[in-house]
Amino acid sequence: SLKLNRLVAYESTLERDLFTLLEFDPNVRWYEEQPVAIPYHLGNGRKSRYTPDALVEFLSHPVNDRAFSPLLVEVKPRKELSIEVEKLRLRMRAGRRHAQANGWRFRVLTEREIRVLPLLPNARFLLGYRVGAAPDPALVVSIKHALPAGSRRSIVAIASDVASATGDAAAAVLPVLWTLVARMALAVDLMQPLAGTSEVWWSDE
């Protein structure tokens, strides 16, 4: 995780997919897996503990706007919602009460909310470009010349212009462009399938 500067643990592929989305959500400031153990009582009166899967904090929190308050999350495949219903109900109630006591929200997220197309495939694609060395500063300068501030151009058009100016092959420039997108230096519409024709712009504009 670039946002957390550490490895992120997960117990299911659905949790992994959620964390992948959080990495590329520009509104997410920070998140933590298994953030708290919440005590609660089982139906027979015995004590137990419930550990939600994630806590998400957002960059903006306008006054009285609960849409940006921290979100406590339980990740659950839809097919599991009908298994151990009473135990799940008690856990969810404990989660909601804990969230309310801290001024947070609480939600159960399933594959319907997490595995959104094409957002998740885009995020998975970009995740592979987040590792490795930072792009060559000289090449970034050439990219800035090919993509002036305030403009939007396609990935392939920028790569072609940079290749012409530097003598590099366009195929060598493309990974650098995707790395800049993955590291959020360049912005792109993640709700559209990513391709060479995708338009990008500088994210600080």
C-alpha positions in Angstrom: 0.0 0.0 0.0 1.3 3.4 -1.0 -1.3 5.1 1.2 -0.2 3.2 4.3 3.5 2.6 3.3 3.2 -1.1 4.4 1.9 -4.5 3.5 -1.8 -5.0 4.0 -3.2 -8.2 5.3 -6.4 -9.8 4.1 -8.3 -13.0 4.8 -10.3 -13.3 1.5 -10.1 -12.2 -2.1 -13.1 -10.0 -1.5 -11.2 -8.1 1.2 -8.2 -7.9 -1.1 -10.4 -6.4 -3.8 -11.8 -3.8 -1.4 -8.3 -2.7 -0.3 -7.3 -2.4 -3.9 -10.2 0.0 -4.5 -9.4 2.0 -1.5 -5.8 2.5 -2.8 -7.2 4.2 -5.9 -10.1 6.1 -4.3 -9.0 9.8 -4.2 -11.4 10.5 -1.3 -9.8 7.9 0.9 -7.0 9.3 3.2 -6.3 6.1 5.3 -7.6 2.7 6.0 -6.8 -0.1 8.4 -7.6 -3.8 8.3 -9.3 -5.4 11.4 -9.1 -2.1 13.3 -10.9 -3.0 16.5 -12.2 -6.0 18.5 -15.8 -5.2 19.7 -17.2 -7.1 22.7 -20.7 -8.4 22.5 -23.0 -11.0 23.9 -24.2 -14.2 22.2 -27.8 -15.3 22.4 -27.0 -17.6 25.3 -25.4 -14.7 27.2 -21.8 -15.7 26.7 -19.3 -13.0 25.8 -17.6 -12.9 22.4 -15.7 -10.4 20.3 -16.4 -9.2 16.8 -13.6 -7.8 14.6 -14.8 -5.8 11.5 -12.7 -6.0 8.4 -11.8 -2.4 7.9 -12.0 1.2 9.0 -11.8 3.8 6.3 -11.1 7.5 6.8 -11.8 10.1 4.1 -10.0 13.3 3.1 -13.0 15.6 3.4 -15.4 15.8 6.3 -17.7 18.8 5.7 -19.7 19.8 8.7 -22.8 17.6 9.2 -21.9 15.6 6.1 -22.0 12.0 7.2 -21.0 10.8 3.8 -17.4 11.7 4.7 -17.4 10.4 8.3 -15.2 7.3 9.0 -16.6 4.1 7.8 -16.4 0.8 9.7 -16.8 -2.1 7.2 -17.7 -5.7 7.3 -16.9 -7.6 4.1 -19.1 -10.5 3.4 -20.0 -12.6 0.3 -23.7 -12.4 -0.4 -24.1 -16.2 -0.1 -22.8 -16.0 3.5 -25.4 -13.5 4.6 -27.9 -16.4 4.9 -25.5 -18.5 7.0 -25.5 -18.2 10.9 -28.1 -15.4 10.6 -28.5 -14.9 14.3 -24.8 -14.8 15.0 -24.3 -12.3 12.1 -27.2 -10.2 13.3 -25.6 -9.9 16.8 -22.2 -9.0 15.3 -23.7 -6.4 12.9 -25.6 -4.8 15.8 -22.4 -4.6 17.8 -20.7 -3.0 14.8 -23.4 -0.4 14.3 -23.4 0.5 18.0 -19.6 0.8 18.1 -19.6 3.0 15.0 -22.4 5.2 16.3 -20.6 5.7 19.6 -17.5 6.9 17.8 -19.3 9.1 15.2 -18.7 6.6 12.4 -20.8 4.9 9.9 -21.2 1.1 9.5 -21.8 -0.9 6.4 -21.7 -4.5 5.2 -20.1 -4.6 1.7 -20.6 -7.6 -0.6 -19.3 -8.4 -4.1 -22.1 -6.3 -5.4 -20.5 -3.1 -4.0 -16.9 -4.1 -4.3 -16.5 -6.0 -7.7 -17.7 -3.1 -9.7 -16.9 -3.1 -13.5 -14.7 -1.6 -14.9 -13.5 0.0 -11.7 -12.0 -3.1 -10.0 -10.2 -4.5 -13.1 -8.7 -1.0 -13.7 -7.5 -0.8 -10.1 -6.0 -4.3 -10.4 -4.2 -3.4 -13.6 -2.7 -0.2 -12.1 -1.7 -2.0 -8.9 1.0 -3.8 -10.9 2.6 -0.5 -11.8 3.0 0.8 -8.2 6.1 -1.3 -7.4 9.6 -0.6 -8.6 11.7 2.5 -9.0 10.3 5.9 -9.6 10.1 7.1 -13.3 13.2 8.8 -14.7 12.8 12.5 -13.9 14.1 13.5 -17.4 11.4 11.3 -19.0 8.8 12.9 -16.7 9.9 16.3 -18.0 9.4 15.1 -21.6 5.9 13.9 -20.6 5.1 17.3 -19.2 6.1 18.9 -22.5 3.8 16.4 -24.3 1.0 17.0 -21.8 0.9 20.7 -20.9 -0.9 21.8 -17.8 -4.6 22.1 -18.3 -4.7 19.7 -21.2 -6.0 16.1 -21.7 -4.4 13.7 -24.1 -4.5 10.0 -24.7 -1.9 7.7 -23.4 -0.8 6.6 -26.9 -0.6 10.2 -28.2 1.7 11.2 -25.3 3.9 8.2 -25.7 4.2 8.8 -29.4 5.2 12.5 -28.9 7.7 11.6 -26.1 9.2 8.9 -28.3 9.7 11.3 -31.2 11.3 13.9 -28.9 13.6 11.5 -27.0 14.4 8.8 -29.4 12.9 6.2 -27.1 10.5 3.6 -28.3 6.9 4.4 -27.6 6.6 1.0 -26.0 9.2 2.0 -23.5 7.3 5.2 -22.6 3.9 3.5 -22.0 4.9 1.8 -18.8 6.2 5.1 -17.4 2.8 6.7 -18.2 0.9 3.9 -16.5 3.2 4.2 -13.5 2.4 7.9 -13.2 -1.3 7.0 -13.4 -0.9 4.2 -10.8 0.9 6.6 -8.4 -1.8 9.1 -9.0 0.5 11.8 -10.5 -1.6 11.5 -13.7 -5.4 11.3 -13.3 -7.7 9.1 -15.4 -11.4 8.2 -15.4 -11.4 4.8 -13.6 -15.0 4.3 -14.4 -14.1 3.7 -18.1 -12.1 0.7 -19.3 -8.4 1.6 -19.4 -6.7 1.5 -22.8 -4.1 3.3 -24.8 -6.9 5.7 -25.9 -7.7 6.7 -22.3 -7.2 10.4 -21.8 -5.1 11.5 -18.8 -4.3 14.8 -17.1 -2.1 16.0 -14.3 -3.9 15.2 -11.0 -2.8 18.4 -9.2 -4.8 20.6 -11.7 
